[in-house]
Amino acid sequence: MYVDVHTHLTHARFAGEVEATIERARRAGLGAIVVNGLEPRSNRQILAMAEREPLVRPALGIYPIDAVCNLLPADFTLEVERFDVDAEIEFIDTMAAAGRLAAVGECGLDGHWVGEETFGEQERVFEALVDIGIRHRLPVIIHTRKREVRAAEILRHLGARRVDFHCYGGKVRNALRWADEDGWWFSIPANARRSESFTKMLRELPPERILTETDAPYLAPEPGQRSEPARVVGTVDYLAELRGWSIEQARDRVWANWVALSAAG
């Protein structure tokens, strides 16, 4: 089966179309859609979605910009709701303890939208969420932007093993090293054919460390399109081309990698 380990079906661009989108994914052969949360509202929407749809695997998280919502100026570029961050960390921990989660995330560090004055709080929240993943033996879905090396330092310090870097945008040589030395996974989005770095990762990562994602509605195969989970099929086709595998070999390799991440010791 195919897997999308990182998508956002709670996004407004899927309003009124979630069931149809999931059905298209099912017909395309997906066996799991990991829907990732960003803040309290999406986290709760995901839990409700997973109760209705067995194909949906819930991952609750706090996006790094949302993690510092209470430090942002009133005129911040993005629309970010304020909430009790520590209460949400506790909620995620409670849901993990109750066995309701497939993963923790997304969570991580971001140096693109915010400055160094937020880094300390970002790291505090990130460490708390990674700790939840470690304690409850759950994968952690990582967002990093311009802070990849620092995120890796924290993950190594905490001893995190069940790690997937989603839509990794750092230096490919670091991804290859971390996959080899730390056993971390990297999920590649559906725009891989038009990305030199994603192409290189599909070609050079250890085969057992490759996963597929969409980050839908973003990162579609063609600019301006709305991506959706069924798009992972095209990424698997591309992986097969690059590696000289059959499509079935590529599909089964990625699915086995998901099973390994979700059941890792």
C-alpha positions as CSV (number, residue, x, y, z in Angstrom):
1,M,0.0,0.0,0.0
2,Y,0.9,3.7,-0.3
3,V,1.3,6.1,2.6
4,D,1.1,9.9,3.1
5,V,2.9,10.6,6.4
6,H,2.3,14.3,6.4
7,T,-0.8,16.1,5.2
8,H,-3.2,18.8,6.4
9,L,-6.8,17.8,5.6
10,T,-8.0,20.3,8.1
11,H,-6.9,23.1,5.9
12,A,-9.6,25.4,4.5
13,R,-8.9,24.3,1.0
14,F,-10.3,20.9,1.8
15,A,-13.5,22.3,3.3
16,G,-16.5,20.2,2.3
17,E,-14.2,17.8,0.4
18,V,-12.5,15.8,3.0
19,E,-14.5,12.6,2.5
20,A,-14.1,12.8,-1.3
21,T,-10.3,13.4,-0.9
22,I,-10.0,10.4,1.4
23,E,-12.0,8.2,-1.0
24,R,-9.7,9.2,-3.9
25,A,-6.7,8.2,-1.7
26,R,-8.3,4.9,-0.9
27,R,-9.0,4.2,-4.5
28,A,-5.4,5.1,-5.3
29,G,-4.2,2.4,-2.9
30,L,-3.2,4.3,0.2
31,G,-3.2,2.3,3.4
32,A,-2.6,5.3,5.8
33,I,-2.9,9.1,5.8
34,V,-1.2,10.7,8.7
35,V,-3.0,14.0,9.3
36,N,-0.8,16.5,11.2
37,G,-2.0,19.1,13.7
38,L,-0.6,22.6,14.3
39,E,-2.6,24.0,17.2
40,P,-5.6,23.2,19.4
41,R,-8.3,23.6,16.7
42,S,-6.7,21.4,14.1
43,N,-5.6,18.9,16.7
44,R,-9.2,18.3,17.8
45,Q,-10.5,18.3,14.2
46,I,-8.0,15.5,13.4
47,L,-9.1,13.4,16.4
48,A,-12.7,13.7,15.2
49,M,-11.7,12.9,11.6
50,A,-9.8,9.8,12.7
51,E,-12.9,8.5,14.5
52,R,-14.9,8.8,11.3
53,E,-12.2,7.5,8.9
54,P,-10.0,4.5,9.6
55,L,-7.6,5.5,6.9
56,V,-6.7,8.6,8.9
57,R,-3.9,8.3,11.4
58,P,-3.9,11.2,13.9
59,A,-0.7,13.2,14.6
60,L,-1.1,16.0,17.1
61,G,1.4,18.8,17.3
62,I,2.2,22.4,17.7
63,Y,3.8,24.2,14.8
64,P,6.8,26.2,15.8
65,I,5.2,29.5,14.9
66,D,2.1,28.6,17.0
67,A,4.5,27.5,19.8
68,V,5.5,31.1,20.2
69,C,2.0,32.6,19.6
70,N,2.1,34.5,22.8
71,L,5.4,36.2,21.9
72,L,4.3,37.5,18.5
73,P,3.5,41.1,17.8
74,A,0.0,42.2,17.0
75,D,1.0,43.0,13.4
76,F,2.7,39.7,12.8
77,T,2.8,38.7,9.1
78,L,0.8,35.5,9.6
79,E,-2.5,35.0,11.2
80,V,-1.7,33.1,14.4
81,E,-4.3,32.5,17.2
82,R,-3.1,32.8,20.8
83,F,-3.7,29.8,23.1
84,D,-2.3,28.2,26.3
85,V,0.7,26.3,24.9
86,D,1.4,24.3,28.0
87,A,-2.2,23.2,28.3
88,E,-2.0,22.0,24.7
89,I,1.2,20.1,25.4
90,E,-0.6,18.4,28.3
91,F,-3.5,17.6,26.0
92,I,-1.3,15.9,23.5
93,D,0.4,14.0,26.2
94,T,-3.0,12.8,27.5
95,M,-4.1,11.7,24.0
96,A,-0.8,9.8,23.5
97,A,-1.2,8.1,26.8
98,A,-4.7,7.1,25.9
99,G,-3.4,5.4,22.7
100,R,-5.3,7.7,20.4
101,L,-2.2,9.0,18.4
102,A,-0.2,7.5,15.5
103,A,2.5,10.2,15.9
104,V,3.4,13.5,17.5
105,G,3.7,16.4,15.1
106,E,4.2,18.4,13.4
107,C,6.7,20.1,15.7
108,G,10.1,21.6,15.4
109,L,12.1,24.8,14.8
110,D,11.6,27.7,12.4
111,G,14.0,30.5,11.7
112,H,12.3,31.8,8.6
113,W,9.2,33.6,10.0
114,V,10.5,34.5,13.4
115,G,13.7,35.7,14.9
116,E,16.2,34.6,17.6
117,E,14.1,36.2,20.4
118,T,11.7,33.2,19.9
119,F,14.2,30.4,19.7
120,G,14.4,29.6,23.4
121,E,10.6,29.1,23.6
122,Q,10.5,27.2,20.4
123,E,13.1,24.8,21.7
124,R,11.3,24.4,25.0
125,V,8.0,23.4,23.3
126,F,9.9,21.2,20.8
127,E,11.7,19.3,23.5
128,A,8.4,18.8,25.4
129,L,6.7,17.3,22.3
130,V,9.7,15.1,21.4
131,D,9.7,13.8,25.0
132,I,6.0,12.8,24.6
133,G,6.9,10.8,21.5
134,I,9.8,9.1,23.3
135,R,7.8,8.2,26.4
136,H,4.8,6.9,24.5
137,R,6.9,5.2,21.8
138,L,5.4,7.3,19.0
139,P,7.0,8.7,15.8
140,V,7.8,12.4,15.9
141,I,7.1,14.4,12.6
142,I,9.6,17.2,12.4
143,H,9.3,20.6,10.8
144,T,12.6,22.5,10.4
145,R,13.2,25.6,8.4
146,K,16.7,27.2,8.6
147,R,17.3,25.4,11.9
148,E,17.9,21.9,10.8
149,V,21.2,21.4,12.5
150,R,19.9,22.7,15.8
151,A,16.8,20.4,15.6
152,A,19.2,17.5,15.0
153,E,21.3,18.5,18.0
154,I,18.2,18.5,20.2
155,L,16.9,15.2,18.9
156,R,20.3,13.5,19.5
157,H,20.5,15.0,23.0
158,L,17.1,13.6,23.8
159,G,17.9,10.2,22.3
160,A,15.0,10.3,19.8
161,R,14.9,7.4,17.3
162,R,11.4,7.5,15.9
163,V,12.0,10.6,13.8
164,D,10.7,11.7,10.4
165,F,11.9,15.0,8.9
166,H,9.0,16.2,6.7
167,C,9.8,18.2,3.6
168,Y,13.4,18.5,4.7
169,G,14.9,21.7,3.2
170,G,18.4,21.7,4.7
171,K,21.7,20.4,3.3
172,V,21.2,17.0,1.7
173,R,24.6,15.8,3.0
174,N,23.3,16.3,6.5
175,A,20.1,14.3,5.7
176,L,22.2,11.5,4.3
177,R,24.4,11.5,7.4
178,W,21.6,11.5,9.9
179,A,19.7,8.8,8.0
180,D,22.9,6.6,8.2
181,E,24.2,7.5,11.7
182,D,20.9,8.1,13.6
183,G,18.5,6.0,11.6
184,W,16.1,8.9,11.0
185,W,13.5,8.9,8.2
186,F,12.9,11.6,5.6
187,S,9.5,12.0,3.8
188,I,9.6,13.4,0.3
189,P,6.6,15.5,-1.1
190,A,4.8,15.3,-4.4
191,N,6.8,18.1,-6.1
192,A,10.0,16.0,-6.1
193,R,10.3,15.9,-9.9
194,R,10.9,19.6,-9.9
195,S,13.2,19.7,-6.9
196,E,16.9,19.0,-7.3
197,S,17.3,18.3,-3.5
198,F,14.3,16.0,-3.2
199,T,15.4,14.1,-6.3
200,K,18.9,13.7,-4.8
201,M,17.4,12.4,-1.6
202,L,15.2,9.9,-3.4
203,R,18.2,8.7,-5.3
204,E,20.8,8.6,-2.4
205,L,19.1,8.1,0.9
206,P,19.3,4.6,2.4
207,P,16.3,2.9,0.8
208,E,14.9,2.0,4.3
209,R,14.8,5.7,5.3
210,I,12.6,7.0,2.5
211,L,9.0,7.9,3.1
212,T,6.3,9.8,1.1
213,E,4.2,12.8,2.0
214,T,2.3,15.6,0.4
215,D,2.1,18.4,3.0
216,A,-1.3,18.9,1.2
217,P,-2.7,21.3,0.2
218,Y,0.9,22.5,-0.5
219,L,3.7,21.2,-2.7
220,A,1.7,19.8,-5.6
221,P,3.4,18.2,-8.6
222,E,2.6,21.4,-10.6
223,P,2.7,24.9,-9.3
224,G,-0.7,26.4,-8.4
225,Q,-2.4,23.0,-7.9
226,R,-3.9,21.8,-4.7
227,S,-2.1,18.7,-3.6
228,E,-3.8,15.8,-1.8
229,P,-2.8,12.4,-0.4
230,A,-3.3,10.4,-3.6
231,R,-0.4,12.4,-5.1
232,V,2.1,10.2,-3.2
233,V,1.6,7.6,-6.0
234,G,3.5,9.9,-8.4
235,T,6.4,10.2,-5.9
236,V,6.6,6.4,-5.7
237,D,6.7,6.2,-9.5
238,Y,9.6,8.6,-9.5
239,L,11.4,6.7,-6.8
240,A,11.1,3.6,-8.9
241,E,12.5,5.4,-12.0
242,L,15.5,6.8,-10.1
243,R,16.4,3.5,-8.4
244,G,15.6,1.2,-11.4
245,W,12.9,-0.6,-9.3
246,S,9.5,-1.8,-10.3
247,I,6.7,0.4,-9.1
248,E,5.6,-2.5,-6.8
249,Q,9.1,-2.6,-5.3
250,A,9.2,1.1,-4.6
251,R,5.6,1.1,-3.2
252,D,6.3,-1.9,-0.9
253,R,9.7,-0.4,0.2
254,V,8.0,2.8,1.3
255,W,5.2,1.0,3.1
256,A,7.7,-1.2,4.9
257,N,9.5,2.0,6.0
258,W,6.3,3.4,7.4
259,V,5.6,0.2,9.3
260,A,9.2,0.3,10.7
261,L,8.9,3.9,11.8
262,S,5.5,3.4,13.5
263,A,6.7,0.2,15.2
264,A,10.3,1.1,15.9
265,G,11.8,0.1,19.2
